[in-house]
């Protein structure tokens, strides 16, 4: 596995969350095939009047040239590289010429050229904000570079060049654009995952040592976990997957999930050694008594992940498959390695067994035992009241996501994004894909006027930038025909159309801008806009209630197909798909785990009793999210199926012991519950503490979603421990009468030597007293 893991690659592709069959994805793929990637624009912005001073503008000119020469940068559009169309009367065409043909040498020259640049309405709102003088540099990046590991080097080179400009000019640079945001976030996430992997290992080791007070009880479980971390990476590569941001979470998660296997095995081993001191018998009973139950609990945990594979979303499918396989292999490795290693080691000494009499844990279990036996109806009342409170809170949960989600408000990324939203209406790409259904259909003045009317509607919306399209270019052409007069920036009239178009046709063949906005047949065109990161709810409202009705009204009665597309819409819809699939996965996990319970216990009452304590934590978590204003998004929706699969483990361990204790107690429920709490309760508490601290380390993340994932999963599992130690036995006390056929047992009892006589309580010879009868 290590040999395969070394070849594992990291995926830098944009996550394909929307299924290929979705109409939005179909439109996007058609658009992308025709016009290329829309999410390859990186933007540098500045808002400082000193940029218009001679020396600083010269530095801006040099910065533009330096950026253009970087490998991976296709072209740079900035104030210093703006072009103007000049009418070439002799050849009846327009030639694009740079406004700044060379570096301005005097203030007078600079002011004169800046005046010309300010009159170019084609660039208004795109390069310059006329109201406050803010300006941007638009960098078009090579898609192959930004979707590979080379993109980090490219982003670093761009930042280095920009920083040098800032140093000599004392002008702050702001960064935005999807390539930049993805690069920064992916670098941060990879760094955090390494940190969390180390943290989870250290925290788990410390907790194990605190419980068992033995080096071997820490070292060898950590070996098991280390093996499984390597297996995760090896499995990912063997399946032909790349490491995504989601599968990258698996190594620290496997650390946390794998430890409970070791705790249950070691705790049972120590209990047996304490009972009779026979190491070989203790190891044998450890495997017999824990083996099948651990297999089932690992399977239910795996179910919480594997159900994610039953959908069309690639990243979820890969995450679920890799997680499910390795959770089951964690069981295999631990059930083989732990007994094997400890069979070669000396039997644990008395100091290693002190945790079995841990006073705080023992006292807590006694309190819980009394609570269940004497106040079980009070437990139901309190639980019911809490459920009512948290169900109401759950109704307040909203589902909303952002392109730049989970980043702290005080981070530079968020501040820079706010700069572009305040000065240029944002940087997130939004595309309009127009098919006229006729060759050279976009030449029609009536079509152009409809598109212009639609663009005017989009421009009037606060969260959208001014559009760039063939309409903009033709307006610029008309302005150029009239010697670049700003007042002539509009579509040609019917009379002007013929002679302006004759110039235009000659210009189009050599103009890259035109080629990027219309296809070779003149049938299809794009309208490119930028928008603010307003969130999925506002975006849906804006699209469905404003843009779509305006589109339908403007293009009504024509054969023109108009569709909204682009990375922004894909992201928003993709998050909807993610959340919906995660909901379906939770339902599927519930169904599968219910079937497992039915097979194990063969009793409808027991199935219901076992599931209730594991639904309560999910409801409480949803209520906390509602009251705390934590939205439902992919990172938080993931909590429920994972936590449900893990928390059911405690129920299975408790119920397996309860069934055994019930048999040995002549089917007397109160005694069976007390024995179960005493023998299994300690392991449940230990594993829950490990799981709690193992997941809570994610609270130290810089990303809000990861913080929420860590805190909410930890709370859910902690509450699950309490409900399985209190609510579950209380339900058994009330609803399980203990009536069983002594010679007929469900599957949970049908494994080797479940009822061997040597497993009954040991007889204390010294306690036997022989009396002579008279």
TIVO-597908 format. One line per field, with one value per residue (C-alpha): x, y, z; residue in one letter. Coordinates in steps of 0.2 Angstrom, whole numbers, plus 5000, padded with zeros to 4 digits. Layout:
px = X:...
py = Y:...
pz = Z:...
res = A:...
This chain:
px = 5000:5014:5022:5005:5002:5018:5011:4994:4991:4981:4966:4966:4950:4935:4923:4910:4896:4882:4878:4881:4863:4857:4852:4863:4878:4873:4872:4889:4898:4891:4897:4914:4917:4913:4921:4932:4934:4925:4933:4951:4951:4962:4960:4972:4963:4969:4960:4973:4974:4993:4992:4989:5005:5019:5031:5018:5009:5026:5028:5010:5015:5031:5020:5008:5022:5030:5014:5011:5028:5024:5021:5003:4996:4988:4985:4983:4971:4974:4974:4992:4987:4970:4968:4958:4950:4957:4948:4959:4950:4962:4958:4941:4944:4947:4964:4967:4980:4987:4983:5000:5011:5026:5030:5024:5038:5030:5015:5007:5009:5001:4986:4983:4983:4973:4959:4958:4957:4943:4933:4933:4915:4919:4930:4919:4916:4927:4945:4941:4927:4923:4916:4931:4946:4948:4956:4960:4971:4962:4974:4967:4976:4980:4967:4979:4991:4977:4971:4988:5000:5009:4996:5003:5020:5010:5000:5016:5025:5010:5009:5028:5027:5012:5021:5036:5025:5017:5034:5040:5023:5016:4999:4989:4985:4969:4967:4952:4945:4941:4959:4967:4953:4955:4974:4974:4961:4968:4985:4977:4967:4982:4992:4977:4975:4993:4991:4975:4983:4997:4985:4973:4987:4994:4977:4972:4989:4987:4970:4975:4989:4978:4966:4977:4993:5003:5016:5010:4992:4996:5010:5002:4985:4994:5003:4986:4980:4997:4994:4976:4982:4994:4980:4968:4981:4986:4967:4963:4977:4973:4955:4962:4956:4965:4966:4952:4948:4935:4945:4959:4949:4949:4966:4962:4945:4951:4963:4948:4936:4949:4954:4937:4941:4957:4949:4935:4947:4960:4947:4939:4957:4961:4944:4947:4965:4958:4945:4956:4974:4975:4983:4979:4961:4959:4965:4953:4938:4943:4941:4925:4916:4921:4925:4907:4900:4915:4912:4894:4899:4912:4900:4887:4900:4905:4887:4887:4900:4896:4879:4887:4893:4875:4873:4880:4891:4909:4918:4905:4905:4924:4924:4911:4920:4937:4930:4919:4933:4946:4934:4931:4949:4953:4943:4952:4969:4965:4957:4972:4986:4981:4978:4994:5005:4998:5001:5019:5019:5019:5002:4997:5002:4991:4995:4989:4973:4969:4958:4946:4942:4943:4933:4926:4920:4914:4905:4897:4891:4883:4874:4867:4862:4852:4845:4839:4831:4823:4820:4817:4800:4809:4822:4808:4800:4817:4821:4804:4806:4823:4817:4802:4815:4827:4814:4808:4826:4828:4814:4825:4839:4842:4851:4863:4880:4893:4906:4919:4911:4918:4932:4934:4927:4943:4954:4962:4953:4936:4942:4949:4932:4923:4934:4929:4911:4910:4920:4916:4901:4911:4922:4912:4908:4891:4888:4873:4874:4864:4860:4851:4848:4854:4871:4876:4861:4870:4872:4854:4850:4834:4843:4857:4843:4835:4852:4855:4839:4842:4860:4852:4841:4856:4866:4852:4854:4865:4874:4880:4893:4891:4891:4904:4898:4897:4885:4898:4911:4899:4895:4914:4916:4903:4911:4928:4920:4915:4933:4931:4918:4910:4893:4893:4895:4878:4872:4871:4855:4848:4857:4874:4873:4880:4895:4900:4898:4909:4923:4918:4920:4938:4942:4934:4946:4961:4952:4954:4941:4928:4933:4930:4912:4905:4907:4914:4897:4890:4876:4881:4887:4891:4887:4900:4896:4904:4893:4895:4895:4878:4874:4863:4846:4848:4856:4841:4829:4838:4839:4821:4812:4821:4833:4822:4806:4815:4823:4807:4798:4812:4815:4797:4791:4808:4818:4833:4838:4845:4852:4861:4877:4894:4904:4895:4878:4886:4893:4877:4867:4880:4879:4860:4864:4876:4864:4850:4861:4867:4849:4845:4861:4855:4838:4847:4859:4844:4836:4852:4856:4837:4839:4855:4846:4832:4844:4854:4839:4824:4813:4803:4803:4822:4824:4814:4822:4840:4836:4828:4843:4853:4840:4839:4857:4854:4838:4848:4862:4849:4842:4858:4862:4845:4847:4866:4862:4873:4867:4864:4878:4889:4901:4887:4875:4889:4888:4872:4875:4893:4888:4873:4884:4896:4883:4874:4890:4887:4869:4875:4889:4876:4863:4875:4880:4862:4856:4870:4867:4849:4852:4864:4852:4837:4829:4828:4829:4835:4850:4854:4854:4865:4878:4878:4881:4895:4904:4901:4898:4917:4922:4907:4914:4932:4928:4916:4929:4942:4929:4924:4942:4947:4933:4934:4952:4944:4937:4955:4953:4952:4937:4920:4913:4927:4925:4906:4910:4922:4911:4894:4901:4909:4893:4882:4893:4894:4875:4874:4885:4873:4857:4864:4869:4853:4839:4842:4842:4827:4818:4823:4817:4800:4797:4807:4799:4814:4803:4814:4815:4830:4834:4831:4842:4844:4859:4868:4869:4874:4892:4905:4904:4893:4886:4901:4900:4918:4912:4901:4906:4921:4918:4928:4934:4938:4921:4914:4911:4907:4896:4892:4874:4867
py = 5000:5012:5008:5013:5028:5036:5038:5046:5062:5077:5083:5101:5100:5109:5097:5090:5090:5093:5076:5075:5073:5089:5102:5115:5104:5100:5118:5122:5108:5115:5132:5126:5117:5132:5146:5137:5139:5153:5151:5155:5174:5180:5198:5211:5227:5243:5259:5272:5288:5288:5274:5289:5297:5296:5285:5273:5271:5267:5253:5247:5246:5236:5225:5221:5216:5205:5196:5193:5185:5172:5154:5150:5168:5169:5188:5203:5217:5232:5251:5250:5238:5245:5245:5256:5253:5264:5266:5261:5269:5262:5244:5247:5239:5243:5240:5237:5249:5250:5267:5267:5262:5264:5270:5288:5299:5315:5320:5329:5313:5302:5314:5315:5296:5293:5305:5294:5278:5286:5289:5271:5265:5247:5246:5256:5246:5232:5240:5257:5262:5279:5285:5282:5278:5260:5249:5231:5219:5205:5189:5175:5159:5143:5130:5116:5125:5130:5112:5105:5106:5119:5132:5135:5140:5152:5160:5162:5170:5182:5187:5190:5202:5211:5212:5220:5233:5236:5239:5252:5261:5259:5254:5239:5225:5215:5197:5188:5176:5158:5152:5162:5157:5139:5139:5148:5137:5121:5125:5130:5114:5103:5111:5109:5091:5087:5097:5087:5071:5074:5082:5067:5055:5065:5067:5049:5043:5054:5048:5030:5032:5041:5027:5011:5018:5007:5010:4995:4999:5015:5010:4996:5004:5018:5006:4999:5017:5021:5006:5011:5029:5022:5010:5025:5033:5016:5011:5028:5026:5008:5013:5025:5040:5056:5064:5077:5090:5077:5061:5071:5072:5053:5050:5060:5053:5035:5039:5043:5029:5016:5018:5012:4995:4994:5001:4988:4974:4980:4984:4966:4959:4968:4963:4945:4945:4954:4940:4925:4930:4917:4927:4914:4912:4931:4934:4920:4927:4944:4938:4928:4941:4956:4949:4948:4963:4973:4967:4973:4990:4993:4988:5000:5014:5010:5011:5029:5032:5019:5026:5041:5031:5028:5044:5053:5065:5059:5067:5059:5042:5041:5047:5034:5020:5023:5026:5011:4999:5006:5006:4987:4984:4994:4980:4966:4974:4977:4960:4951:4963:4967:4949:4943:4956:4955:4936:4939:4952:4949:4949:4966:4970:4976:4995:4992:4986:5001:5009:4995:5002:5020:5028:5043:5031:5018:5031:5039:5021:5018:5035:5031:5013:5021:5034:5021:5010:5023:5038:5030:5040:5056:5052:5051:5067:5077:5069:5073:5091:5093:5085:5098:5112:5106:5100:5119:5124:5112:5121:5136:5128:5136:5129:5142:5141:5153:5152:5158:5148:5145:5158:5169:5187:5195:5185:5193:5183:5189:5207:5207:5199:5213:5226:5219:5218:5236:5243:5231:5221:5205:5193:5177:5172:5172:5168:5169:5157:5163:5152:5161:5145:5153:5156:5174:5176:5188:5200:5203:5221:5214:5201:5213:5224:5211:5206:5224:5225:5210:5216:5233:5223:5213:5230:5237:5223:5228:5212:5211:5220:5227:5214:5211:5203:5205:5219:5229:5226:5232:5248:5251:5248:5261:5273:5270:5274:5291:5294:5286:5298:5292:5298:5287:5271:5262:5250:5256:5261:5252:5265:5263:5244:5240:5251:5248:5230:5230:5237:5225:5209:5214:5217:5201:5189:5195:5200:5188:5197:5194:5175:5173:5179:5172:5155:5154:5152:5168:5158:5157:5171:5173:5187:5188:5195:5196:5195:5196:5181:5183:5165:5151:5158:5176:5169:5157:5172:5183:5170:5163:5179:5192:5186:5172:5182:5196:5184:5176:5192:5200:5184:5179:5176:5172:5156:5162:5150:5159:5150:5155:5145:5146:5141:5151:5143:5126:5128:5134:5120:5108:5112:5109:5092:5088:5092:5083:5067:5068:5068:5053:5045:5047:5039:5025:5023:5022:5009:4998:4999:4995:4979:4975:4977:4966:4952:4954:4955:4947:4958:4974:4981:4979:4988:5003:5003:5003:5017:5029:5034:5037:5048:5060:5066:5070:5080:5089:5093:5100:5111:5118:5122:5131:5141:5145:5151:5137:5134:5117:5115:5101:5101:5101:5089:5077:5076:5067:5051:5049:5052:5040:5026:5029:5031:5015:5006:5010:5003:4987:4984:4988:4977:4962:4962:4965:4949:4939:4946:4943:4924:4923:4932:4920:4934:4946:4963:4975:4964:4962:4981:4983:4970:4978:4995:4989:4979:4989:5006:5009:5005:5016:5031:5028:5027:5042:5052:5047:5051:5068:5074:5066:5076:5092:5095:5101:5116:5123:5125:5142:5136:5138:5122:5112:5120:5116:5098:5095:5103:5097:5079:5079:5085:5073:5058:5064:5066:5048:5041:5049:5043:5025:5024:5032:5032:5015:5006:5016:5010:4992:4993:4999:4990:4974:4961:4949:4934:4924:4906:4899:4887:4900:4915:4928:4930:4942:4926:4914:4914:4902:4898:4913:4903:4893:4888:4894:4911:4912:4922:4914:4905:4912:4897:4907:4913:4895:4890:4872:4869:4853:4849:4843
pz = 5000:5004:4987:4978:4990:4984:4967:4973:4964:4970:4960:4955:4944:4948:4957:4945:4957:4945:4936:4917:4913:4921:4909:4917:4915:4897:4893:4901:4892:4875:4881:4886:4870:4860:4870:4883:4902:4910:4927:4922:4926:4940:4945:4953:4959:4967:4973:4975:4965:4966:4952:4940:4945:4932:4941:4948:4931:4923:4936:4932:4914:4918:4930:4915:4904:4917:4920:4902:4900:4914:4909:4911:4908:4891:4891:4903:4901:4911:4911:4904:4890:4884:4866:4855:4837:4824:4807:4793:4778:4764:4769:4776:4793:4811:4818:4837:4843:4861:4869:4878:4864:4876:4893:4896:4899:4905:4915:4900:4890:4903:4907:4888:4886:4902:4895:4879:4890:4901:4885:4880:4886:4881:4896:4908:4924:4917:4919:4927:4940:4934:4950:4961:4949:4955:4942:4939:4929:4921:4919:4908:4913:4904:4909:4909:4921:4933:4934:4938:4952:4942:4947:4964:4956:4944:4958:4968:4953:4950:4969:4969:4954:4962:4979:4970:4962:4979:4987:4975:4973:4991:4983:4990:4978:4980:4973:4967:4954:4955:4950:4965:4977:4973:4974:4991:4998:4992:4999:5016:5016:5012:5026:5038:5034:5038:5054:5059:5055:5067:5080:5079:5081:5096:5105:5102:5109:5125:5128:5126:5138:5151:5151:5150:5157:5146:5132:5123:5124:5115:5103:5095:5092:5084:5073:5067:5064:5055:5044:5039:5035:5022:5016:5013:5001:4993:4991:4983:4970:4967:4963:4950:4960:4964:4981:4982:4996:5003:5002:5010:5026:5027:5035:5051:5051:5050:5065:5075:5069:5070:5089:5096:5089:5099:5115:5115:5111:5125:5137:5136:5136:5152:5160:5157:5163:5179:5181:5180:5175:5161:5146:5132:5138:5139:5121:5116:5124:5118:5100:5103:5113:5104:5086:5079:5088:5082:5064:5065:5072:5059:5046:5052:5053:5035:5030:5035:5022:5009:5006:4999:4984:4978:4969:4953:4962:4958:4974:4986:4977:4978:4996:5001:4992:4999:5017:5017:5011:5024:5039:5036:5033:5050:5058:5049:5053:5072:5075:5068:5074:5091:5098:5088:5095:5113:5113:5112:5125:5144:5152:5158:5176:5190:5187:5169:5175:5187:5173:5176:5193:5187:5201:5191:5177:5190:5200:5184:5178:5195:5195:5177:5183:5198:5186:5174:5187:5198:5187:5170:5167:5172:5159:5146:5151:5151:5134:5127:5133:5125:5109:5108:5110:5097:5084:5084:5082:5068:5058:5058:5049:5032:5017:5009:5002:4994:4981:4995:5009:5027:5025:5041:5038:5043:5031:5017:5004:5011:5012:4994:4988:4997:4987:4970:4975:4981:4966:4952:4957:4961:4951:4950:4932:4925:4907:4895:4880:4865:4850:4836:4826:4810:4802:4804:4815:4827:4812:4813:4820:4828:4837:4843:4849:4859:4867:4871:4879:4890:4894:4900:4912:4918:4920:4931:4944:4959:4960:4942:4932:4915:4902:4888:4872:4853:4856:4866:4852:4839:4849:4851:4832:4829:4841:4832:4815:4822:4827:4845:4850:4867:4862:4847:4858:4853:4840:4822:4814:4799:4787:4796:4797:4779:4779:4797:4795:4780:4791:4805:4794:4789:4808:4815:4806:4816:4832:4847:4856:4843:4842:4860:4860:4844:4835:4817:4809:4818:4825:4843:4855:4873:4886:4900:4917:4934:4950:4968:4979:4986:4991:4984:4990:4983:4967:4965:4968:4956:4942:4944:4949:4939:4925:4918:4917:4909:4897:4892:4889:4879:4868:4867:4849:4842:4839:4849:4863:4878:4893:4909:4913:4920:4935:4947:4943:4943:4960:4967:4959:4964:4982:4981:4973:4987:5001:4993:4990:5008:5014:5003:5010:5028:5023:5015:5030:5041:5030:5029:5048:5052:5041:5050:5067:5061:5056:5072:5084:5075:5085:5079:5097:5098:5081:5087:5104:5096:5084:5095:5105:5089:5081:5096:5094:5076:5081:5094:5082:5069:5083:5088:5070:5069:5085:5081:5063:5056:5038:5030:5017:5011:5026:5039:5030:5030:5049:5050:5040:5047:5065:5063:5057:5071:5086:5081:5086:5105:5104:5096:5109:5123:5116:5112:5130:5136:5127:5134:5152:5150:5146:5161:5172:5169:5158:5172:5164:5178:5182:5164:5162:5177:5171:5153:5160:5171:5158:5142:5149:5152:5134:5128:5138:5133:5114:5115:5123:5109:5096:5104:5105:5089:5079:5090:5084:5067:5077:5075:5057:5047:5038:5045:5037:5044:5062:5061:5055:5070:5084:5078:5075:5092:5101:5091:5096:5114:5115:5107:5121:5134:5125:5123:5142:5148:5136:5128:5145:5151:5135:5139:5157:5151:5135:5135:5146:5145:5138:5127:5121:5130:5115:5102:5099:5086:5076:5088:5100:5086:5086:5093:5111:5115:5131:5136:5155:5157:5153:5168:5183:5192:5208:5223:5232:5248:5249:5250:5268:5273:5288:5297:5298:5315
res = X:X:X:X:X:X:X:X:X:X:X:X:X:X:X:X:X:X:X:X:X:X:X:X:X:X:X:X:X:X:X:X:X:X:X:X:X:X:X:X:X:X:X:X:X:X:X:X:X:X:X:X:X:X:X:X:X:X:X:X:X:X:X:X:X:X:X:X:X:X:X:X:X:X:X:X:X:X:X:X:X:X:X:X:X:X:X:X:X:X:X:X:X:X:X:X:X:X:X:X:X:X:X:X:X:X:X:X:X:X:X:X:X:X:X:X:X:X:X:X:X:X:X:X:X:X:X:X:X:X:X:X:X:X:X:X:X:X:X:X:X:X:X:X:X:X:X:X:X:X:X:X:X:X:X:X:X:X:X:X:X:X:X:X:X:X:X:X:X:X:X:X:X:X:X:X:X:X:X:X:X:X:X:X:X:X:X:X:X:X:X:X:X:X:X:X:X:X:X:X:X:X:X:X:X:X:X:X:X:X:X:X:X:X:X:X:X:X:X:X:X:X:X:X:X:X:X:X:X:X:X:X:X:X:X:X:X:X:X:X:X:X:X:X:X:X:X:X:X:X:X:X:X:X:X:X:X:X:X:X:X:X:X:X:X:X:X:X:X:X:X:X:X:X:X:X:X:X:X:X:X:X:X:X:X:X:X:X:X:X:X:X:X:X:X:X:X:X:X:X:X:X:X:X:X:X:X:X:X:X:X:X:X:X:X:X:X:X:X:X:X:X:X:X:X:X:X:X:X:X:X:X:X:X:X:X:X:X:X:X:X:X:X:X:X:X:X:X:X:X:X:X:X:X:X:X:X:X:X:X:X:X:X:X:X:X:X:X:X:X:X:X:X:X:X:X:X:X:X:X:X:X:X:X:X:X:X:X:X:X:X:X:X:X:X:X:X:X:X:X:X:X:X:X:X:X:X:X:X:X:X:X:X:X:X:X:X:X:X:X:X:X:X:X:X:X:X:X:X:X:X:X:X:X:X:X:X:X:X:X:X:X:X:X:X:X:X:X:X:X:X:X:X:X:X:X:X:X:X:X:X:X:X:X:X:X:X:X:X:X:X:X:X:X:X:X:X:X:X:X:X:X:X:X:X:X:X:X:X:X:X:X:X:X:X:X:X:X:X:X:X:X:X:X:X:X:X:X:X:X:X:X:X:X:X:X:X:X:X:X:X:X:X:X:X:X:X:X:X:X:X:X:X:X:X:X:X:X:X:X:X:X:X:X:X:X:X:X:X:X:X:X:X:X:X:X:X:X:X:X:X:X:X:X:X:X:X:X:X:X:X:X:X:X:X:X:X:X:X:X:X:X:X:X:X:X:X:X:X:X:X:X:X:X:X:X:X:X:X:X:X:X:X:X:X:X:X:X:X:X:X:X:X:X:X:X:X:X:X:X:X:X:X:X:X:X:X:X:X:X:X:X:X:X:X:X:X:X:X:X:X:X:X:X:X:X:X:X:X:X:X:X:X:X:X:X:X:X:X:X:X:X:X:X:X:X:X:X:X:X:X:X:X:X:X:X:X:X:X:X:X:X:X:X:X:X:X:X:X:X:X:X:X:X:X:X:X:X:X:X:X:X:X:X:X:X:X:X:X:X:X:X:X:X:X:X:X:X:X:X:X:X:X:X:X:X:X:X:X:X:X:X:X:X:X:X:X:X:X:X:X:X:X:X:X:X:X:X:X:X:X:X:X:X:X:X:X:X:X:X:X:X:X:X:X:X:X:X:X:X:X:X:X:X
